[in-house]
Amino acid sequence: MKIYAFEAREDETEYFNELSRLPGIDLELHSEGLTMDMIPKLSPGSGVSILGMYNYRKPELDLMKKSGIVYLSTRTIGYNHIDVSYAKKIGIHVCNAQYDPHGVADYTIMMILLCLRNYKQALWRTQVNDYSLGGLIGRELKDLTVGIIGTGQIGSTVIKELSGFGCRTLAYSRRKNPGIEDLAEYVPLEKLYAESDIISLHTPLTDETHHMINADTLSKMKKGVVLINCARGALTDVKALISGIESEHIGALGLDCMEYEEDIVHRDLKTDIFANRDMAYLRQFKNVIHTQHMAFYTDSAVKSMVHCGVHGLVEMSLKKNCATQLC
């Protein structure tokens, strides 16, 4: 099977090369994204693997179908960049990736601790030989209530890891996970907002969850709440986050993703004009920790993402049971 992998990173090359040696697989790697002008150049009947920095809606999917491309995999767990419903309607088969949830869960715990212990300010000070303690007093997790929104694989793993810290843990999800009911108390979202000192998001980005953290929901939270987002940037309204930080209603932000990051993350822009004013403004606050959408980024996860991307295409083309098939 001919397979094109777009947005292929250097750290993925080793795993793609391993798979290229398997019989029946002809892999072609492209570092750039799959754009409209590239789609007609693809071989009909081939499979396409992408990451999450480009959107694939009706125009792109229609062109894929017209060009004979009916197998599409995304090497990401999230798939909000693909109109899966429309893909299904026109007969394009789509699958996503799976990887061990511990990498993102560990990163989430790290973000919580960095926020609670004012690490960003401490780091700045030590870099200029300022070893004073004023303004750096932290809080301990055991004294706090943590709210976890979304108890799928990652959210439930965060809850399991939090159980060792002695904190009270609240949970909200559309479907309860029996595996964590002895570790967290499922509550309505309003109660989670009202009682949590820390809130961490672990839910997919959908029309329903878009901007679920906004001015209205922030007003229902405790003053000084710590918000953690290692999921999808658009779960939060960046304007509302800025207002919350400025008013000090938000005590700290730990963000591995931010709204409108698509043309920024995973790119070196240090010599470019940085035009995302909201991102530039928000990330400069002393109590905002912002990283480059890398919570997933472990050797184990990258290998799984590549394997899912390739094997998913092969399985769908052979009409085999594909564990990650979306349509």
C-alpha positions as CSV (number, residue, x, y, z in Angstrom):
1,M,0.0,0.0,0.0
2,K,1.2,3.5,-0.9
3,I,1.2,5.7,2.2
4,Y,2.0,9.4,2.4
5,A,2.9,10.8,5.8
6,F,2.6,14.5,6.1
7,E,3.9,16.8,8.9
8,A,6.5,14.1,9.5
9,R,9.0,15.2,12.2
10,E,12.6,14.1,12.5
11,D,11.7,12.3,15.8
12,E,9.2,10.1,13.9
13,T,11.7,9.1,11.1
14,E,13.2,6.1,13.0
15,Y,9.7,4.5,13.5
16,F,8.6,5.3,9.9
17,N,11.8,3.7,8.6
18,E,11.1,0.5,10.6
19,L,7.6,0.3,9.2
20,S,8.8,1.0,5.6
21,R,10.7,-2.4,5.7
22,L,7.4,-4.3,6.2
23,P,6.2,-6.1,3.0
24,G,3.5,-4.3,1.1
25,I,4.1,-0.9,2.6
26,D,5.5,2.0,0.4
27,L,6.1,5.0,2.6
28,E,6.7,8.5,1.4
29,L,7.5,11.2,4.1
30,H,6.7,14.9,3.8
31,S,7.7,17.4,6.4
32,E,5.1,19.9,5.2
33,G,1.4,19.7,5.7
34,L,-1.1,18.3,3.2
35,T,-2.5,21.3,1.4
36,M,-5.1,21.6,-1.3
37,D,-2.6,21.9,-4.1
38,M,-0.9,18.6,-2.9
39,I,-4.0,16.4,-2.8
40,P,-4.4,15.9,-6.6
41,K,-0.8,14.8,-6.8
42,L,-1.3,11.8,-4.6
43,S,-1.7,8.3,-6.1
44,P,-5.4,7.2,-6.2
45,G,-6.1,4.4,-3.6
46,S,-3.2,5.4,-1.4
47,G,-3.4,6.2,2.4
48,V,-2.7,9.5,4.0
49,S,-1.4,10.1,7.5
50,I,-1.4,13.6,9.1
51,L,-0.9,15.4,12.4
52,G,-3.1,18.1,13.8
53,M,-1.9,21.4,12.5
54,Y,-4.1,21.7,9.4
55,N,-7.9,21.4,9.1
56,Y,-9.6,19.0,6.9
57,R,-13.2,20.1,6.2
58,K,-15.6,19.8,3.3
59,P,-13.3,21.3,0.6
60,E,-10.2,19.2,1.5
61,L,-12.2,16.0,2.0
62,D,-14.2,16.5,-1.3
63,L,-10.9,16.9,-3.1
64,M,-9.5,13.8,-1.4
65,K,-12.5,11.8,-2.5
66,K,-12.3,13.1,-6.0
67,S,-8.6,12.2,-6.1
68,G,-9.3,8.6,-5.0
69,I,-8.0,9.0,-1.4
70,V,-10.4,7.3,1.0
71,Y,-8.1,6.3,3.9
72,L,-7.0,9.0,6.3
73,S,-5.2,8.6,9.6
74,T,-4.3,11.3,12.1
75,R,-1.3,10.5,14.3
76,T,-3.0,12.3,17.2
77,I,-5.6,11.3,19.8
78,G,-7.7,14.4,19.1
79,Y,-9.4,14.6,15.8
80,N,-11.2,18.0,15.9
81,H,-9.2,19.1,12.9
82,I,-11.1,16.6,10.7
83,D,-14.8,16.8,9.9
84,V,-15.4,13.1,10.7
85,S,-19.1,13.3,10.1
86,Y,-18.7,14.6,6.6
87,A,-15.9,12.1,5.9
88,K,-18.2,9.3,6.8
89,K,-21.0,10.8,4.6
90,I,-18.7,10.8,1.5
91,G,-17.1,7.4,2.2
92,I,-13.7,8.4,3.5
93,H,-12.5,6.2,6.3
94,V,-10.7,7.9,9.2
95,C,-8.8,6.6,12.2
96,N,-6.9,8.3,15.0
97,A,-4.0,7.3,17.3
98,Q,-3.7,5.9,20.8
99,Y,-0.8,6.0,23.2
100,D,-0.2,5.3,26.8
101,P,-1.9,8.0,28.9
102,H,0.9,8.3,31.5
103,G,2.9,10.8,29.6
104,V,0.2,13.5,29.5
105,A,-0.9,12.6,33.0
106,D,2.6,13.0,34.4
107,Y,2.9,16.3,32.6
108,T,-0.4,17.5,34.1
109,I,0.8,16.7,37.6
110,M,4.0,18.6,36.9
111,M,2.0,21.6,35.7
112,I,-0.1,21.6,38.8
113,L,3.0,21.5,41.0
114,L,4.8,24.2,39.0
115,C,1.8,26.5,39.4
116,L,1.4,25.8,43.2
117,R,5.1,26.4,43.9
118,N,5.5,29.5,41.8
119,Y,8.2,27.9,39.8
120,K,8.2,30.4,36.9
121,Q,9.0,33.3,39.3
122,A,11.6,31.2,41.1
123,L,13.3,30.3,37.9
124,W,13.4,33.9,36.7
125,R,15.0,35.0,40.0
126,T,17.7,32.3,40.1
127,Q,18.8,33.2,36.5
128,V,19.7,36.7,37.8
129,N,21.2,35.5,41.1
130,D,18.1,36.6,43.1
131,Y,17.6,34.0,45.8
132,S,15.0,35.8,47.9
133,L,11.8,34.1,49.0
134,G,9.3,37.0,49.1
135,G,6.2,36.2,47.0
136,L,7.2,32.6,46.4
137,I,5.3,30.9,49.2
138,G,3.4,27.9,47.8
139,R,0.5,25.6,48.6
140,E,0.4,21.9,49.2
141,L,-1.8,19.5,47.2
142,K,-2.9,17.6,50.3
143,D,-4.8,20.7,51.5
144,L,-6.6,21.3,48.2
145,T,-9.5,20.1,46.1
146,V,-8.7,19.2,42.5
147,G,-11.4,19.0,39.8
148,I,-10.9,16.8,36.8
149,I,-13.1,17.4,33.8
150,G,-13.1,14.3,31.6
151,T,-12.3,10.8,32.9
152,G,-11.2,9.0,29.9
153,Q,-7.8,7.3,29.8
154,I,-5.8,10.4,30.5
155,G,-8.2,12.0,33.0
156,S,-8.6,8.8,34.9
157,T,-4.8,8.3,35.0
158,V,-4.4,11.8,36.4
159,I,-6.9,10.9,39.2
160,K,-4.9,7.7,40.0
161,E,-1.7,9.7,40.2
162,L,-3.3,12.4,42.3
163,S,-4.4,9.7,44.8
164,G,-0.9,9.6,46.2
165,F,-0.9,13.3,47.1
166,G,-3.8,13.1,49.6
167,C,-5.9,15.8,48.0
168,R,-9.7,15.7,47.6
169,T,-10.6,14.9,44.0
170,L,-13.8,15.8,42.2
171,A,-14.7,14.5,38.7
172,Y,-17.1,15.3,35.9
173,S,-17.6,13.4,32.7
174,R,-20.5,12.5,30.4
175,R,-19.8,8.8,31.2
176,K,-18.6,7.6,34.6
177,N,-15.5,5.5,34.8
178,P,-16.0,2.7,37.3
179,G,-12.2,2.3,37.7
180,I,-11.8,5.6,39.5
181,E,-15.1,5.9,41.5
182,D,-13.2,5.0,44.7
183,L,-10.6,7.7,44.1
184,A,-12.8,10.6,43.0
185,E,-16.3,11.9,43.7
186,Y,-18.4,12.4,40.6
187,V,-20.3,15.7,40.9
188,P,-22.2,18.1,38.6
189,L,-20.1,20.5,36.7
190,E,-21.4,23.5,38.7
191,K,-20.3,21.9,42.0
192,L,-16.9,21.1,40.5
193,Y,-16.5,24.7,39.4
194,A,-17.6,26.0,42.8
195,E,-15.5,23.8,45.1
196,S,-12.2,23.1,43.2
197,D,-9.0,24.9,44.0
198,I,-7.4,23.4,40.8
199,I,-9.3,22.4,37.7
200,S,-7.7,20.3,34.9
201,L,-9.2,19.7,31.5
202,H,-9.1,16.3,29.9
203,T,-12.0,16.3,27.4
204,P,-12.1,16.3,23.6
205,L,-12.7,19.5,21.7
206,T,-16.2,19.4,20.2
207,D,-18.9,21.9,19.4
208,E,-20.2,21.3,23.0
209,T,-16.9,21.7,24.8
210,H,-15.6,24.7,22.7
211,H,-14.9,27.6,25.1
212,M,-16.3,25.6,28.0
213,I,-14.0,27.8,30.2
214,N,-15.4,31.3,29.5
215,A,-16.3,34.4,31.4
216,D,-19.5,32.9,32.7
217,T,-17.9,29.6,34.0
218,L,-14.9,31.4,35.4
219,S,-17.3,33.5,37.5
220,K,-18.6,30.3,39.2
221,M,-15.1,29.3,40.3
222,K,-13.2,30.2,43.4
223,K,-11.1,33.3,43.5
224,G,-7.5,32.2,43.0
225,V,-8.4,29.0,41.0
226,V,-5.6,27.2,39.2
227,L,-6.5,26.1,35.7
228,I,-4.6,23.4,33.8
229,N,-5.1,22.6,30.1
230,C,-3.0,19.9,28.6
231,A,-5.8,18.9,26.2
232,R,-7.0,21.3,23.5
233,G,-6.5,25.1,23.4
234,A,-10.0,26.1,22.3
235,L,-11.6,24.4,25.4
236,T,-10.8,27.8,26.9
237,D,-11.6,31.3,25.7
238,V,-8.3,33.1,25.7
239,K,-9.9,36.5,26.2
240,A,-11.6,35.2,29.3
241,L,-8.3,33.8,30.6
242,I,-6.7,37.2,30.1
243,S,-9.4,38.9,32.0
244,G,-9.3,36.3,34.8
245,I,-5.5,36.8,35.2
246,E,-5.7,40.6,35.1
247,S,-8.5,40.6,37.8
248,E,-6.6,38.0,39.8
249,H,-9.7,35.8,39.9
250,I,-7.4,33.2,38.3
251,G,-4.5,32.4,40.6
252,A,-2.4,30.6,38.0
253,L,-2.5,29.0,34.6
254,G,-0.7,25.9,33.4
255,L,-1.2,25.8,29.6
256,D,0.4,23.3,27.3
257,C,-2.0,24.5,24.6
258,M,-3.7,27.7,23.8
259,E,-6.4,28.9,21.4
260,Y,-5.2,29.9,17.9
261,E,-1.9,28.1,18.4
262,E,-2.1,26.1,15.1
263,D,0.5,28.1,13.1
264,I,2.8,28.6,16.1
265,V,3.4,25.4,18.1
266,H,6.2,23.0,17.0
267,R,7.8,25.8,14.9
268,D,10.9,27.9,15.5
269,L,9.7,31.5,15.3
270,K,12.3,33.3,17.2
271,T,13.4,35.5,14.3
272,D,9.8,36.0,13.0
273,I,7.2,38.7,13.7
274,F,5.0,37.2,16.4
275,A,1.5,38.3,15.5
276,N,-0.6,36.4,18.1
277,R,-1.1,39.3,20.6
278,D,-3.3,37.4,23.0
279,M,-0.7,34.5,23.3
280,A,2.2,36.9,23.7
281,Y,0.3,39.0,26.3
282,L,-1.0,36.1,28.3
283,R,2.2,34.1,28.6
284,Q,4.2,37.0,30.0
285,F,2.4,37.0,33.3
286,K,4.3,35.7,36.3
287,N,1.7,33.1,37.1
288,V,1.2,31.8,33.6
289,I,3.2,28.7,32.5
290,H,2.9,28.1,28.8
291,T,4.7,25.2,27.0
292,Q,4.7,24.2,23.3
293,H,2.0,21.6,23.2
294,M,4.4,18.9,24.3
295,A,2.6,17.0,27.1
296,F,2.2,14.0,24.7
297,Y,5.9,14.2,23.7
298,T,7.6,11.0,24.9
299,D,9.5,8.4,23.0
300,S,6.8,5.8,23.8
301,A,4.0,8.1,22.6
302,V,5.8,9.1,19.3
303,K,6.4,5.5,18.4
304,S,2.7,4.6,19.1
305,M,1.5,7.5,17.1
306,V,3.5,6.5,14.0
307,H,2.5,2.8,14.3
308,C,-1.2,3.8,14.7
309,G,-0.9,6.1,11.7
310,V,0.5,3.4,9.4
311,H,-1.2,0.3,10.7
312,G,-4.6,2.0,10.9
313,L,-4.4,2.8,7.2
314,V,-3.4,-0.8,6.3
315,E,-6.2,-2.3,8.5
316,M,-8.9,0.0,7.1
317,S,-7.8,-0.8,3.5
318,L,-8.0,-4.5,4.2
319,K,-11.4,-4.1,5.9
320,K,-9.9,-5.5,9.1
321,N,-11.0,-4.4,12.6
322,C,-9.2,-1.2,13.3
323,A,-9.3,-0.4,17.0
324,T,-8.9,3.4,16.4
325,Q,-11.3,3.7,13.4
326,L,-13.6,6.7,13.7
327,C,-15.6,6.2,10.5
